[in-house]
Amino acid sequence: MKFLAYVFAQPDTVLHAQAYLLLTLHALHSPSSQMIVTIVSAMMRYCVMTQLHLAESEPKVTNPAFSLEVQTRRRVFWSAYALDRFISWIYHIPNNIIDEHISVQLFSNVADAELHSEESLDASIRIETPSQKTHVSPALHLFRCRRIQSRIISTMMRSDFEDINTTTAWREHMLGELDSWRSQLGLLSDVASKSYTSDRWVGMAYNYTILLLHQPTKENVCNGFGDRSVPACVQIALTFRTFQKDRQTAQLWPGLLSQVSVGITLLYCFWATPRQSQTPAYRSREVPEALRACSISLAILAERWVQAEPLRDVFDVLAKEVPLDAITGDTPPRRISPESASYIHSQLPLLTSIIMHRGVMRMIREMITEDFPESLSGGREHALPPHDGSMSQGLGGHLCSSNCPFFREPGQPGIVTTMDSQIYAPLGDEIGGDLGIDDETLIFPLLFGSAEF
């Protein structure tokens, strides 16, 4: 922060974008959702202003795959992109730039030592897309997951999403994309790593995306959404706790919010699903363990940030009130206790400003204001099949492109096209450290309201 003005006085716009990336990492360690969303938006907007998202704005070089200048630009932009999508997913808000506006390619699978400045570039190098695994490969793999998540978020944010969501075609299509990505997990992740490119961490990104695709409601929880959400929540909670015990994850504010979201979703599935409609996924021995792991994780993070204490307390209250087993007794309760409901209701304004995620807040409000749902008539007639990766068959393994037939242009009438549609070409191809920064009141100078910047 001391030298920020000096950095922005330099003529190198890529250097400025790198400064925004560092400011974003700083903000992720601050217990302020507003600050995080604001600085991420500023970071992405600066990348757009300097046209890092456009292929036509790149320097013209003979071998861009090995060009230090080109690859640095791409790495900076896609790092900003990944952080933007990460925050969009955590808060369930629109992306700051849509994928259809991005033309620059992903950075190449080339090791740092093989990058050359244009002056020293060996003219004999002609490889455009190296195939061997490098230290960059795991990051590329994780970034491809962010692109799948980006497509899901963009679809869910559309004004006509209710029409799209009337068919399961788009969701099954994205599951296919996700399974195609997961099939390369062992090949491209870094087994030896203890950071965000490790196989366990990238595997957790898969479950996060499953959860993003299947946000449960009272209407869909018995139609397969619960079957897919419960195992995903369990695996995320247990894996996150393992990372926490091994000191392999940074203490980020969005990480706290992700655990709140996972824990609330898991409790909601049990609250919204009548006992007779609960499948074997609900009766796993790991469910109570996952809830304990989530509670412990929130307690540890609340020791770091006093602002997290209401999140911890609300989760613990709901965990005590929502039954995991059948409700017994002569007069079983129809809803959670008035005392618990009153306490959580008093915390809602604060929770809304911190969590922001409308889906998570909806689940909390339903659990404190409505009765436990009774058995649904008609059984599970529209249940989704258990997800085992088979959805990827026949989808060609492509990454969803802007021309994908499952996503019509805004304003175009009609419904989402069927699974028999033409397969289009692919698009192409948590970050943080232990900074120990807690200053929630820090204001970033020279970034807002300044004509120079």
C-alpha positions, 0 to 999 in steps of 0.5 A: 500500500505504501508504494501503490502510487509509485506503481500506478505512476509507471507506464506498464498497464500489465503491471497495474493489473498485477497490482489490482490482483495483489489488492484483490488477494489482500481484500480476500483476507478482509472480513468485508463482503462489500470490500471484496466485491468492490475490489474484484469488480475494479480489478476486472474492469481495469483488465477490460479497460486495458483490453487484456481480454481481447486477442486482437490487442495482444502483441504480434509475435511469431510464437505467442505460446512461448512469448514472455510478453503474451503469456504474462498478459494472458496469465494476468487476465485469466488470474483476474477472471478466475478470481472474478468467477470465484466471487460470483459463485460465492455471492451468487452475483453476475460475472463482471464480464461475460464469456462471449466478450472474451477472445483471448486464449488461455495461457499456454501449458509452457514452463516459465523457463521456456518463455522467451522475450521476442528478442531472444526467441529461438526461431527454431521453436514452432510448437504452438500447444505443448502436450507434456505436463508442466507446473502450469498444467494444474492451474490450467485445469482449475481455470477450465473448471472456472469457465464451466462455473462461469457458464452455469452462473451466467445461465442462472443470472439470465432474466429468462432462467425460469424458462430455461430451467423448465427442462433438465437438458441444460443442467445435464449438459453442464454435468457432461462438461463437468465430468469431461473435465473431471476425467482429466483430474488425475492426469493434470492435477498436482498430487504432490501439491498442498495448495489449490492445484492439488488433486484433492482441492481440484476434486473439491472444486468438482463438488462445489460445481455440483452444488452450484448446479443443484441448489435445492428448494422445497419443490426440487429437493425430492426430485434428485436435487437432494440426492446430489446436494447432500453427498457434495456438501458432505465431501466439501465439508470433510475435505475442507476440514482436512485441509484446515487441520493440515494447514493447507488452506488460507483463511479467506473470508470467501472460504468462510462463506463457502462453508456457511453455504455448504452447511446451510444447504446440507441442513436445508436438504434434511429440513425440506425432505420428508423422512420417507422420501430420504434416499440412502444418500441422506443416511450416510454415516458421514453426514453427522461427521460433516456437520461437526466438521463444518461447525468446527471450521466455522468456530476456528474461522470465527476466532480469526474474525469477530465478524464471523461469530454470528455466522457460526452461532446461526449455523450451530442453532440450526444444526441443533434444530433441524432433525437428521432422523425422524421426528418422534414423540406424542406431539412432534414439533412442526417447526424449529423452536420459537426461541431459535427462530427469534434469535436467527430472525434478529440476525437476518439483517447482518446475515444478509449484508455478509452472506449476500447469496440470495439462495442461502438466505432463502433457505435460512428464512424458510427454515425459521418461518415455515413448518417442516414439509410433509410427505409429498404426494406422488412420490419421486416421479421426476427424480433425477438419476444418480449422478455417476459421470455417465452424463458426459457420454455423447457430449463430445467432451467439449467445453461449452462455447458461446455458440452452445445450442443449450444457451440461446441468445437473449430475447430469442424465443423458444426453449433450450434445444435438445441433447441431439443438437450439434456439438460445437467447438470448444472455447479452447482451452483460491488463491491466497497466502497467509498474509495476516491482514485484518484491517477491514477499514482499509481504503484503497487510494487512487482506485476510485473517483480519480481521473488518472486511474 
